[in-house]
Amino acid sequence: MRRLIYGLVLIAAFLMSGCGQKAGDKVSKIEVDTVPPVQKHGALQVKGLQLCDKEGNPVQLAGLSTMGYQWYGQCYTKESITQMVKDWHISILRLAMYVEEGGYNYKPEIREEMCNLIDICEELGIYCIMDWHILTPGNPLDPRYSKAEDFFKYMAKRNANKQNVLYEICNEPNGNKVNWDTISTYANKIIPIIHAAYDSVGAPHPIVVVGTPQWCQLVDACIKEGRYQGNGKDLDAYLPDCDNRLKYDNVMYSFHFYAASHNEGSEKDGKPHYYDMYSYLYDVLGRLPVFCTEFGCVESWGGGDEDFDRTDKWLLMLSGNNAGKQKVSFCNWSFCDKEETSSILQPGSCKANEWDKRTPAGEYLKRVLNVVNCGAQDTTVLKRSNIYIKK
């Protein structure tokens, strides 16, 4: 059941409920959904270009991503995730499990920690993404990722009766030799393993999100010949169409952006907007089902100044301002207290169990989640003046 709350009643609701704002915030209306996301939407599916609920109705999930558990495990407890749900209003949490970088290959017990977090998300009624977080090396077929098949076999069998688990099978493939052929070869090994576990209990196939070349920026590589990292071409250069999409149900393609680095492009060779990623993705969203499993308000390395206007432009595009009128789900990087501007908690917050001690990025993200997931009318974020206009 939903309730629309206005005037003085609204103020009281802010003080009592999770969908609240501080005094002085420019909020005029809020819509509180009392039904947990998983109970409301059930097992998710892909219909055409769109992520949908069990009935086939469009769904846009909005949430956060963890940082690497091996570094910031103290940030991810039942208490902190409860806070994310009650106060930050996430409908999905991405569980980033690094494989290298001191992660799963070095601390295999992290797998059970991921299982615990999945169970907490299920108890709280939100979705989660089990992210096989490859980074360096960027080739998902590299021998250092040889445990992937066993990992997904275990996780899929364990979670096949849960409706809240999505699978991201390779975070950010990268490297000049890592093209769509490489990624699809890997995906064609992993997806049947996941499906087999769900088939064995008669459950619908879960959402599987597949990474794309160049750190999940070249999201249409499966439908454009010659779209790969290092091809030396602008994003609007002519490339012949093809159809190398994965032939499974409930598959989506991953897109990542960091607003201060990935935007309208820059001047090159007399062209004012070389590598215009806004224009590029606007059109891709008319052709493929996309899930933005990671984004930041800062530069691509996780630091630098926040650019909230450019982030607005991206998130407004993901909310339907695109060629396919898609509502694209998204997770922000990241809920942790690392001393860098992409973090949404201030340093020391996790050790002190202060789950709402926000950085500027955290303040922005909390407002965004309030708008997208709670229906708040907030003039400080997702400004209509920042809507991208395709020329």
N, C-alpha and C positions, 0 to 999 in steps of 0.2 A: 504494500500500500504506500502511496505517496502523499505527501502533505505539502501544500503551498503556504508559506508563512510570510506575512507582511507586517510592516509597522512595528509597534511595540512588541508584538508576539515574536517577530523576527529576532529582536534583540535578545529576548529571553531564550530563544532556541539557540542562538550563538553561544550563550553562556552554558547551556545544558548539553548540547549535542556536539558530535564530532565535526559537522559541517559548519564550522564557525569561523569568524574573522575577528581581528582586533578592533577595538573602538576606533573610529575614524576612517576605516576602510570604505572605499567607494562601492558599496554593495547595496543593491536595492531589493533583491529577491533571491531566495534560495529554495531549492527543491530537494528534499531529503528522501532518499530511497531507503526504506527500512529492510528491504530484502537483500541478503548478501548476493554478490554477483553470480556465483556458481549456482546458487539455488534459483536465481532468476533466469539465467541463460542456459544452464545445463551443458551438455557436451557440444562444443563449438564445431562448426563446419565451414567450409569454403563453398560459396555458390557464386559461380562466375568470377568476378573480381573481388568479391566482398566477403570478409569474415562475418559469419552469421551465428545466431543462436540455434538451439535445437529445433526451433520452429521455422527457421529460414529467415528470420528478421535480422537486419544489419546490426552489427555490434561494433562499438569502438571502445577498446580497453585502454586505460591510461594509468601508468604506474611508474615504478622506479626499478633500478637495477642495483644489485649489490656490487661492491668492489670485490677483489679476490679474497676468498675466505682465508687463505693462508696468511694474509697480512692483517685483515680487519675482521676476523671471526667474532671478536667481542661486540661488534656492531649488530650482529644478527642473532637475536634471542627471541623467545616468545613475547617478551615485553616490548622489544623494539618493533617487531612486526605488528603487534597489536596496536602500537602507536601509529604506525604507518596506515593501518586500516581505519582507526577511529578518528585520527586527527589530520592525517595527510590524505585520506580517502582514496587510497590506491585500489584499483580493481585487479591489478596484476603485479607480481614481483618477479623480476628476472634474477635467477640464481646463477651468477657467473662463476663457473668452476674452471679456473685455469688448469691446463694440463701440464704445460711446461711452466717456466717462471716460478719454480718452487711449489707448484700445485700438485695435482693428482698423481703425476708420475713419481713424485718424491714423498708424498703424504697420502697414500691410498685410503687412509681413514677419512679423508675429506668426503668420500662417497657417502658414508653413513651420515655425515653432518648434513649433506645435501638432502638425504632422505628425511632427516628430522625436520628440515626447513619446509620440505614439501608437505609433510604431515601437519605442520603448524599452519601453513597456508590453507590446506583443506579444512582444518578445524575452524579457521576464521572466515571461510567461505569465499576466498579469492583464488584467482588463477595464478599459476606460476610457470615460468619458462625454465626448463632444465637446459642450461647453456654449456655445451662442450666448448670451452673458451680457448680455442687455438689462437695464437698470435705470432710467436716466433718459434719455429719456422711457420710460414704462412700457407704451406701446402698441406691440405688435410690428409693426403696420402703418404706423408713423410713417415718413416718407420717409428719416429718418436711418438706418433699417435696410434700405434698398432693396437692399443687397448680399447679403441673406440667400439669395436664390434661387441666385445664382451661387456663393456660398460652399458651400452644401450640395450643389450639383451637382458641384463640384470634389471636395469631401471624400468624398462617397458614391462617386463614380467611382474615386477613388484607393484607397479602403478596402473596396471591395465584396468582395474576396477574403479579407478578414480576419474572424475570428470574434469579435474582442475589442472591437469598437467599438460603442458605443451613442450615440444622438443625443438631446441635450436642445435642442429647437428654440427655446425662448424662456424664459429665466430670469425668474421673478418679474414677470409682467404686473401692472401696478398703475395706479391712477387710477379715479376714479368713473365715467368713461365707457368703461372697458375691461372689458367684460363677456364672457360666454362666446361670444356671437356674433362679437365682434371676434377673439377668440383662435382660434375654429374656422375663421373665414375665412382667417386666416393659415396655420393648420395644413393646411388643404385645398389650399394652394398648395405648401407645403414637402414634406409627406409623399410625394406622388406623384413629386416630383423624386428623393427618396432611393430610393424603391422602383424607379424606372426604372433606376437605376444597378445595383442588385442583380439585377433581372430580366435585365439585359443579359448577366450572367455566370452566370445560373442559380443564384444564391445565395439562401438564404432571407432574407426581409425582416428587418432588424435591429430591435432594440428602439428605439422612438422614445418619448421622454418629453416630454409636453406640459405647459407651465406652466398655472397656474390663477389666477383673479383674487385680488387683494389679497395680492400677494407670495407666491403659492402657498399660501395658507391656506384659500381657499374651494374645496376640491378637488372637491366634488360639484356645481359649478355647471352641469355638463352634464346633470344628472338632476334638478335642482330649479329650477322657474320662479321668477325673482326673486332668485336667489342671486348677488349682485354687491356689490362694494365700495361702501359708502355707502348701502345700502338702509335703514339705521337699525334693523334687526331683530336680535333675539338669534338665536344659532345654533339654538336649539330652537323658534323661532317656526314656525308652520305655513306651508309653501310647497308648492304642488301639484307632484306628480311630473311629469317629462317624460323623454324619451329623445333627447337631442341628443349622444349619444356619437359619437365619430369612428368612421367605418365602415371601419376598416382593421385588419389583423391586427397583433399585437405592439405595440400602443399602450398606454402607461401614463400615469397622471396624477400630476403632481408635487405633493408636499406638503413645506413647509418649516416648521420651528419653531425658536424660541430659548427655552429652557426657563424662563428667568427672566421672560420676557414673555408667553409663550403656555402657559397651564396651565389651572387650574381656574376662572379668571376672578376677578372681584372683585365687591364689593357695589355694586348700582346699583338705584335705585328700589325698595328693599326686598327685592331679590332677591340672595341671598348669593353666587351663582355665575353672574353675568352673563357671557356669552361663555366658557362652559366648553368649551375646545377638546379636552380629554381625552374628554368625553362625546361630542362631535361626531365626532371621528375614529374612536372606537371603533365607531360605527355605520356610517360611510362605508366602513370596511374590510370590511364585509359586502356592499358593492354595487359597488365599482370596484377595478380593479388599480392600486395606488399604489406609487410609488417616492419615497422621501424623499431627494431629491438634495442637500439642504442642511439642516444643523441645527447649533445651538450650545448650549453649556451656560450661556450668559450672556444678556444682554439683546439685543433684536433689532438694535440698532445696532452690535453687536460688542464692546461693553464692559460694564462693571458687574461685580458679583460673580458668581462661578460658583455654580450651583445644581445640584449633582450628584444630589440626591434626586429633584428634578423631572425631570432628564434620565433617570435610571433608569426613572421611571414611563413616559416616552415610549418608551424603547428596549425595555422589557419588553412594551409594547403592540405595537411593531413586530415583536417576536419571536413573536407568536402570540396574545397576550392581547387579542383583539378579536373583533368579531361574526362576521367571516369566517374566523377562525383563520388569517389570512394571515401569512406570513413576509415582511416588508417590508424590502427592501434600503435601505441608508442610507450617506451620505457626510457626514463632519464638516467644518465650516468652522472653521479652515483650517490646512493645513500651510504655515506661514510664520513669520517672526520679527518681524512687525509688533508694535509696542508697544501691544497691546490684549489683553484677557483671553480673547478667542476664539482667539487664536493659540496653537498648541500647541508652538512653539519659542520659546525665550527670545531677546530682542533680540540681534542680532549673530551668531546661530548660523549663518546661511547663509554669510556672508562668511568665517567661520572653518571652514566645512565640518563643523560639529558637529551632526550630524543627530539626535542623541538627547538634546539639552540641553533638557529638557522644562519647560514651564510646568505649573501645577496642572491646567489643562485637558488638557495633553498627557499627564500622568501618568494621569489618569482614562481618556482615550481609548485609550492603549496597553493598559491593563488590559482595557477593554471589547473591543477587537479580539482580544486573547488569548483571551477567553472565547468570543466568537462564532465566530471563525475557527480557533481551535486547540483548543477544548474544555476550556480551563483551568477549574478550580473555584476561584473567587476570591471570597471573602466581602466584599471591599471595594467591589465594583461590582455593579450589577444586583441589588440586594438584594431578596429576596423580600418584605420588608416594604413595599417601594415599589410593589408591583403595584397597578394601578388596578382598583377594583371599581365596576362600573357599577351605579348605583342606579335 
